[in-house]
Amino acid sequence: TLKLNSTSFLVNEKAPIMIITSPSTGINVSTFKIINFAGLGYDPEDGLVNETTLSWFSNITGLLGTGVQLNISLPMVIHTIKLNGTDSDGNTASDSIVVNVMQRRKLCQVGMSC
């Protein structure tokens, strides 16, 4: 006769991973230019994080929008853009990039195409 004994154990929930896929950090853009932001969240337990839990923020202007894509222009200043997300267990994570919004004339001076 085979007898099995087991004890219960707890596996810690894992936080999701947020990834901003576009644009690259450190990008220089001109004022009034529409910037295409894209990102996603991945959870080791659930797979892709529900896009309704993804939020985009600027350290200057606050909440920018929600979802996997966002197309907006930003005021002239250096912004830290953050993508926040929450998995089905309530665990949160974020990713961030820097976007430098400059006057068009300044972009030409730093060697960008005008």
Secondary structure, DSSP 8 states (H G I E B T S, - for coil): ----------------EEEEEES-TTEEEETT--EEEEEEEEETTTEE--GGG-EEEETTTEEEEESSEEEE---SEEEEEEEEEE-TTS-EEEEEEEEEEE-HHHHHHTT---
